[in-house]
Amino acid sequence: MAGVLDSVNQLTELVGQNRLELLLFKLPGNTQLYGINVFKVREVLPCPSLTVMPKLHNFVRGVAHIRGQTISVIDLGLATGGKMNHDVEKGFIIIAEYNRSVQGFLVGGVERIVNLDWTKVLPPPNGMGKVNYLTAVTEVDKQLVEILDVEKILDEISPVRTDVSEQILENVKQEIETKQVESNPDKPKRKVMVADDSSVARRQVQRALKTIGLEAILVNNGQEAYDKLCELATQGPIGDQIGLLISDIEMPEMDGYTLTARIRNNSDLNKLKVILHTSLSGVFNQAMVKKVGADNFIAKFNPDDLANAVKELM
């Protein structure tokens, strides 16, 4: 366990090189390996004593008091349609930061950390249905590793607001429409491309954009976004068709940093505005935004912040 915790801090040289580190773990009564990006993990520790409180969601086993902070502990087995962890005292919690908040994920056991190239991380196979909780799969030592859609799990426990608030809605809509007319008075309204491997995250952004009168083109990862942009560029100037790209950072096949860098190195695409929109947060990401040439960075998910950023860049 000490080796796992030591490795959690050795991260920054990987991000931006289309690479990631996954913390591998298992759920109780299940031999399947799962993975979570180490960059989101604060620490891993044996499950402490949990306090059960009234009106908690069924997936939340209790709250833990860790280093002066009260953290909800989510049973990942239950949350993904599996078995409840009946041996909580023998389990571990992965404390991770997602979408501007900190959660604890109760798991059966923590295995190790692996270093991978995003090109080896693939979208889930077709035919898995809408109820699966995967954003990607990969293979480690000839064993399948499933990467969970944590945003979907969190949204089921505590859905986020996706509509832009009234106090900024009219101002944002009016300014976007005015800029659209000024820049392309005789052309169709430009669309916004949204690249994210989480179906929940794509829908959240799409709803926020619809609120301010913009249509979204949804793609599932960075490679799909880049290919689609290149295809559109053959039909005319990309700026006449796409007003903005909103991209997640963590995505199979090609991450958002690599996608942004490739856009900046492509003469047909390099004028495209890019917002990196991710559950990763912190000063490090601000530095990476400048390094790869993105125009803005927003931590998920606040529709007002997103609307204001779109207004500034469209």
SEZAKOL-19853 format. One record per residue (C-alpha): x, y, z; residue in one letter; residue number from 1. Coordinates in nm, 4 decimals. Example, Ala and Ser with C-alpha at 12.3 -4.5 7.8 and 13.67 -1.06 7.14 Angstrom:
<rs>
R        u        v        w residu num
R   1.2300  -0.4500   0.7800      A   1
R   1.3670  -0.1060   0.7140      S   2
</rs>
This chain:
<rs>
R        u        v        w residu num
R   0.0000   0.0000   0.0000      M   1
R   0.2855   0.2405   0.0777      A   2
R   0.4145   0.1967  -0.2775      G   3
R   0.0742   0.2847  -0.4185      V   4
R   0.0487   0.5987  -0.2093      L   5
R   0.4016   0.7091  -0.3009      D   6
R   0.3239   0.6707  -0.6712      S   7
R   0.0146   0.8886  -0.6534      V   8
R   0.2305   1.2003  -0.6370      N   9
R   0.4473   1.1249  -0.9443      Q  10
R   0.2114   1.2604  -1.2089      L  11
R   0.2867   1.5820  -1.3854      T  12
R   0.5393   1.4543  -1.6379      E  13
R   0.2756   1.2236  -1.7901      L  14
R  -0.0069   1.4680  -1.8530      V  15
R   0.0116   1.6391  -2.1914      G  16
R   0.1976   1.3478  -2.3524      Q  17
R  -0.1204   1.1492  -2.4243      N  18
R  -0.0346   0.9283  -2.1270      R  19
R  -0.1995   0.8530  -1.7966      L  20
R  -0.1545   0.6522  -1.4807      E  21
R  -0.4389   0.4322  -1.3622      L  22
R  -0.4919   0.3151  -1.0071      L  23
R  -0.6245  -0.0401  -1.0390      L  24
R  -0.8737  -0.1775  -0.7874      F  25
R  -1.1337  -0.4497  -0.7376      K  26
R  -1.4831  -0.4560  -0.5969      L  27
R  -1.6021  -0.7127  -0.3391      P  28
R  -1.6952  -1.0526  -0.4815      G  29
R  -1.5637  -0.9555  -0.8238      N  30
R  -1.2388  -1.0498  -0.9976      T  31
R  -1.2797  -0.7733  -1.2562      Q  32
R  -1.0124  -0.5007  -1.2538      L  33
R  -1.1248  -0.1384  -1.2561      Y  34
R  -0.9255   0.1791  -1.3031      G  35
R  -0.9336   0.5430  -1.1944      I  36
R  -0.6975   0.8158  -1.3128      N  37
R  -0.4325   0.8705  -1.0459      V  38
R  -0.4367   1.2425  -1.1130      F  39
R  -0.7798   1.2602  -0.9468      K  40
R  -0.6743   1.0598  -0.6418      V  41
R  -0.5801   1.2434  -0.3238      R  42
R  -0.5020   0.9360  -0.1184      E  43
R  -0.5911   0.5727  -0.0565      V  44
R  -0.6424   0.4402   0.2947      L  45
R  -0.8088   0.1577   0.4853      P  46
R  -1.1740   0.2425   0.5357      C  47
R  -1.2107   0.4417   0.8587      P  48
R  -1.5122   0.4344   1.0865      S  49
R  -1.8180   0.5634   0.9003      L  50
R  -2.0968   0.7721   1.0462      T  51
R  -2.4383   0.6812   0.9095      V  52
R  -2.6643   0.9824   0.8689      M  53
R  -3.0362   1.0110   0.7840      P  54
R  -3.1557   1.0629   0.4263      K  55
R  -2.8298   0.9520   0.2652      L  56
R  -2.8546   0.8103  -0.0852      H  57
R  -2.8619   0.4302  -0.0972      N  58
R  -2.5176   0.4230  -0.2576      F  59
R  -2.3627   0.6309   0.0233      V  60
R  -2.2590   0.4095   0.3134      R  61
R  -2.1818   0.6966   0.5469      G  62
R  -1.9475   0.9877   0.5998      V  63
R  -1.5861   0.9806   0.7130      A  64
R  -1.4016   1.2540   0.8986      H  65
R  -1.0552   1.2716   0.7421      I  66
R  -0.7974   1.5446   0.8032      R  67
R  -1.0596   1.7903   0.9192      G  68
R  -1.2910   1.7280   0.6247      Q  69
R  -1.6235   1.5410   0.6158      T  70
R  -1.6346   1.3138   0.3095      I  71
R  -1.9232   1.1065   0.1751      S  72
R  -1.8219   0.7456   0.1104      V  73
R  -1.9848   0.5864  -0.1947      I  74
R  -2.0043   0.2084  -0.2263      D  75
R  -1.8824   0.1587  -0.5849      L  76
R  -2.0148  -0.1965  -0.5932      G  77
R  -2.3685  -0.0797  -0.5224      L  78
R  -2.3363   0.2272  -0.7447      A  79
R  -2.2477   0.0156  -1.0486      T  80
R  -2.5254  -0.2378  -1.0007      G  81
R  -2.3182  -0.4950  -0.8132      G  82
R  -2.3022  -0.6245  -0.4591      K  83
R  -2.2873  -0.4241  -0.1399      M  84
R  -1.9558  -0.4305   0.0433      N  85
R  -2.0479  -0.6157   0.3657      H  86
R  -1.6922  -0.6062   0.5030      D  87
R  -1.6519  -0.2296   0.5188      V  88
R  -1.3834  -0.2549   0.7852      E  89
R  -1.1737  -0.4675   0.5478      K  90
R  -1.2221  -0.2360   0.2515      G  91
R  -1.0330   0.0666   0.1285      F  92
R  -1.1503   0.4097   0.0273      I  93
R  -1.0111   0.5997  -0.2678      I  94
R  -1.0410   0.9694  -0.1911      I  95
R  -1.0732   1.1565  -0.5185      A  96
R  -1.1679   1.5015  -0.6427      E  97
R  -1.4344   1.5194  -0.9120      Y  98
R  -1.6369   1.8141  -1.0318      N  99
R  -1.5294   2.0598  -0.7627      R 100
R  -1.5953   1.8236  -0.4729      S 101
R  -1.4195   1.5462  -0.2838      V 102
R  -1.5652   1.1955  -0.2491      Q 103
R  -1.4558   0.8659  -0.1014      G 104
R  -1.5104   0.5515  -0.3083      F 105
R  -1.5393   0.2282  -0.1080      L 106
R  -1.3680  -0.0622  -0.2887      V 107
R  -1.2689  -0.4150  -0.1982      G 108
R  -0.8987  -0.3882  -0.2618      G 109
R  -0.6380  -0.1708  -0.4325      V 110
R  -0.3941  -0.3430  -0.6678      E 111
R  -0.1276  -0.1166  -0.8185      R 112
R  -0.0646   0.1784  -1.0493      I 113
R   0.0060   0.1337  -1.4214      V 114
R   0.1379   0.3791  -1.6785      N 115
R  -0.0456   0.3740  -2.0128      L 116
R  -0.0691   0.5534  -2.3434      D 117
R  -0.4159   0.6930  -2.4126      W 118
R  -0.4062   0.5256  -2.7555      T 119
R  -0.4260   0.1919  -2.5702      K 120
R  -0.7406   0.3067  -2.3897      V 121
R  -1.0478   0.2405  -2.6024      L 122
R  -1.4189   0.3281  -2.5874      P 123
R  -1.6443   0.0561  -2.4409      P 124
R  -1.7525  -0.2114  -2.6923      P 125
R  -2.0753  -0.1481  -2.8825      N 126
R  -2.3845  -0.3209  -2.7552      G 127
R  -2.3223  -0.2720  -2.3842      M 128
R  -2.6436  -0.0701  -2.3498      G 129
R  -2.7242   0.2538  -2.1730      K 130
R  -2.7017   0.1112  -1.8210      V 131
R  -2.3283   0.0417  -1.8242      N 132
R  -2.0983   0.2582  -1.6135      Y 133
R  -1.7907   0.2546  -1.8372      L 134
R  -1.6205   0.5344  -2.0246      T 135
R  -1.3335   0.3224  -2.1530      A 136
R  -1.1544  -0.0115  -2.1405      V 137
R  -0.7923  -0.1138  -2.1678      T 138
R  -0.5764  -0.4206  -2.1171      E 139
R  -0.3051  -0.4699  -1.8562      V 140
R  -0.1031  -0.7930  -1.8518      D 141
R  -0.3653  -0.9558  -2.0775      K 142
R  -0.6437  -0.8680  -1.8342      Q 143
R  -0.9330  -0.6363  -1.9174      L 144
R  -0.9486  -0.3148  -1.7119      V 145
R  -1.2747  -0.1201  -1.7022      E 146
R  -1.2578   0.2561  -1.6448      I 147
R  -1.5695   0.3750  -1.4677      L 148
R  -1.7845   0.6723  -1.5638      D 149
R  -1.7626   0.8383  -1.2234      V 150
R  -1.9522   1.1428  -1.3475      E 151
R  -2.2513   0.9224  -1.4276      K 152
R  -2.2395   0.7695  -1.0788      I 153
R  -2.2190   1.1093  -0.9112      L 154
R  -2.5010   1.2469  -1.1248      D 155
R  -2.7272   0.9614  -1.0168      E 156
R  -2.6521   1.0348  -0.6520      I 157
R  -2.6716   1.4128  -0.6727      S 158
R  -2.7820   1.5519  -1.0128      P 159
R  -2.6314   1.8861  -1.1057      V 160
R  -2.8147   2.1879  -1.2422      R 161
R  -2.7658   2.2223  -1.6188      T 162
R  -2.9702   2.5354  -1.6980      D 163
R  -2.8012   2.8735  -1.7025      V 164
R  -2.9370   3.0982  -1.4268      S 165
R  -3.1818   3.3728  -1.5180      E 166
R  -2.9560   3.6564  -1.4042      Q 167
R  -2.7014   3.5927  -1.6786      I 168
R  -2.9129   3.4066  -1.9356      L 169
R  -3.0540   3.7004  -2.1321      E 170
R  -2.7249   3.8877  -2.1398      N 171
R  -2.5344   3.5841  -2.2663      V 172
R  -2.7921   3.4903  -2.5318      K 173
R  -2.8163   3.8444  -2.6641      Q 174
R  -2.4408   3.8949  -2.6853      E 175
R  -2.3821   3.5609  -2.8592      I 176
R  -2.6551   3.6344  -3.1142      E 177
R  -2.5171   3.9843  -3.1752      T 178
R  -2.1649   3.8532  -3.2316      K 179
R  -2.2998   3.5839  -3.4623      Q 180
R  -2.4746   3.8408  -3.6816      V 181
R  -2.1711   4.0696  -3.6860      E 182
R  -1.9272   3.7951  -3.7851      S 183
R  -2.1466   3.5830  -4.0165      N 184
R  -2.4609   3.7808  -4.1057      P 185
R  -2.5499   3.5697  -4.4116      D 186
R  -2.4445   3.2291  -4.2830      K 187
R  -2.6049   2.9684  -4.0542      P 188
R  -2.5376   2.9979  -3.6836      K 189
R  -2.2113   2.8308  -3.5922      R 190
R  -2.2272   2.5197  -3.3745      K 191
R  -2.0226   2.4173  -3.0722      V 192
R  -1.8384   2.0852  -3.0745      M 193
R  -1.8387   1.8993  -2.7426      V 194
R  -1.5843   1.6203  -2.6895      A 195
R  -1.6274   1.4059  -2.3785      D 196
R  -1.6181   1.0319  -2.3126      D 197
R  -1.8878   1.0568  -2.0432      S 198
R  -2.2423   1.0476  -2.1821      S 199
R  -2.3643   1.2352  -1.8741      V 200
R  -2.1070   1.5118  -1.9200      A 201
R  -2.1962   1.5480  -2.2901      R 202
R  -2.5649   1.5869  -2.2062      R 203
R  -2.4910   1.8380  -1.9307      Q 204
R  -2.2965   2.0622  -2.1682      V 205
R  -2.5504   2.0158  -2.4468      Q 206
R  -2.8355   2.1285  -2.2189      R 207
R  -2.6427   2.4343  -2.1010      A 208
R  -2.5641   2.5314  -2.4602      L 209
R  -2.9257   2.4840  -2.5661      K 210
R  -3.0325   2.7198  -2.2871      T 211
R  -2.8265   2.9996  -2.4467      I 212
R  -2.9429   2.9181  -2.7992      G 213
R  -2.6517   2.7141  -2.9319      L 214
R  -2.6541   2.3760  -3.1034      E 215
R  -2.3926   2.1145  -3.0100      A 216
R  -2.2126   1.8517  -3.2133      I 217
R  -2.1305   1.5681  -2.9726      L 218
R  -1.8273   1.3412  -3.0066      V 219
R  -1.6944   1.0764  -2.7699      N 220
R  -1.3192   1.1390  -2.7560      N 221
R  -1.0308   1.3498  -2.8800      G 222
R  -0.9536   1.1380  -3.1844      Q 223
R  -1.3156   1.1521  -3.2991      E 224
R  -1.3188   1.5299  -3.2466      A 225
R  -0.9994   1.5803  -3.4479      Y 226
R  -1.1169   1.3599  -3.7337      D 227
R  -1.4528   1.5394  -3.7488      K 228
R  -1.2883   1.8825  -3.7465      L 229
R  -1.0542   1.7816  -4.0297      C 230
R  -1.3527   1.6541  -4.2275      E 231
R  -1.5439   1.9798  -4.1759      L 232
R  -1.2363   2.1821  -4.2763      A 233
R  -1.2513   2.0255  -4.6237      T 234
R  -1.5988   2.1761  -4.6673      Q 235
R  -1.4951   2.5335  -4.5912      G 236
R  -1.3286   2.7510  -4.3239      P 237
R  -1.3704   2.5803  -3.9877      I 238
R  -1.4538   2.9130  -3.8205      G 239
R  -1.7650   2.9490  -4.0381      D 240
R  -1.8970   2.6140  -3.9138      Q 241
R  -1.7706   2.5649  -3.5597      I 242
R  -1.7583   2.8588  -3.3242      G 243
R  -1.5930   2.6758  -3.0374      L 244
R  -1.4647   2.3395  -2.9157      L 245
R  -1.5405   2.2368  -2.5566      I 246
R  -1.3258   1.9367  -2.4710      S 247
R  -1.2751   1.7094  -2.1754      D 248
R  -0.9129   1.6300  -2.0893      I 249
R  -0.9331   1.2602  -1.9998      E 250
R  -1.0543   1.0666  -2.3037      M 251
R  -0.9687   0.7345  -2.4694      P 252
R  -0.7528   0.7311  -2.7829      E 253
R  -0.6554   1.0998  -2.7560      M 254
R  -0.6686   1.3265  -2.4510      D 255
R  -0.7786   1.6887  -2.4541      G 256
R  -0.4278   1.8305  -2.4184      Y 257
R  -0.3053   1.6340  -2.7197      T 258
R  -0.6167   1.7267  -2.9161      L 259
R  -0.5590   2.0972  -2.8481      T 260
R  -0.1925   2.0753  -2.9437      A 261
R  -0.2790   1.9012  -3.2732      R 262
R  -0.5395   2.1663  -3.3523      I 263
R  -0.2835   2.4408  -3.2940      R 264
R  -0.0378   2.2647  -3.5286      N 265
R  -0.2945   2.2280  -3.8087      N 266
R  -0.3153   2.5340  -4.0336      S 267
R  -0.6773   2.4548  -4.1218      D 268
R  -0.7843   2.4413  -3.7562      L 269
R  -0.5441   2.6562  -3.5553      N 270
R  -0.7745   2.9579  -3.5272      K 271
R  -1.0449   2.7487  -3.3541      L 272
R  -1.1217   2.8550  -2.9963      K 273
R  -1.0812   2.5755  -2.7383      V 274
R  -1.2153   2.5440  -2.3841      I 275
R  -1.0837   2.2542  -2.1773      L 276
R  -1.3701   2.1468  -1.9522      H 277
R  -1.2777   1.8797  -1.7032      T 278
R  -1.3254   1.7280  -1.3611      S 279
R  -0.9496   1.7671  -1.3162      L 280
R  -0.8746   2.0909  -1.1365      S 281
R  -0.5877   2.2886  -0.9928      G 282
R  -0.3025   2.5232  -1.0796      V 283
R  -0.1213   2.2545  -1.2780      F 284
R  -0.4011   2.2443  -1.5332      N 285
R  -0.3838   2.6209  -1.5806      Q 286
R  -0.0179   2.5792  -1.6756      A 287
R  -0.1020   2.3009  -1.9197      M 288
R  -0.3720   2.5180  -2.0815      V 289
R  -0.1058   2.7738  -2.1730      K 290
R   0.1406   2.5074  -2.2822      K 291
R  -0.0903   2.3437  -2.5366      V 292
R  -0.2584   2.6671  -2.6493      G 293
R  -0.6127   2.6313  -2.5163      A 294
R  -0.8112   2.9519  -2.4698      D 295
R  -0.9667   2.8694  -2.1329      N 296
R  -0.9986   2.6035  -1.8651      F 297
R  -1.3157   2.5392  -1.6649      I 298
R  -1.3639   2.2843  -1.3893      A 299
R  -1.6839   2.0790  -1.4257      K 300
R  -1.9665   2.1485  -1.3892      F 301
R  -2.1175   2.4945  -1.3512      N 302
R  -2.3508   2.6054  -1.6331      P 303
R  -2.3086   2.9756  -1.5500      D 304
R  -1.9284   2.9547  -1.5724      D 305
R  -1.9595   2.7639  -1.8989      L 306
R  -2.2057   3.0151  -2.0471      A 307
R  -1.9827   3.3098  -1.9599      N 308
R  -1.6774   3.1394  -2.1108      A 309
R  -1.8678   3.0599  -2.4289      V 310
R  -1.9875   3.4212  -2.4503      K 311
R  -1.6305   3.5506  -2.4276      E 312
R  -1.4963   3.3200  -2.6990      L 313
R  -1.7782   3.2817  -2.9533      M 314
</rs>
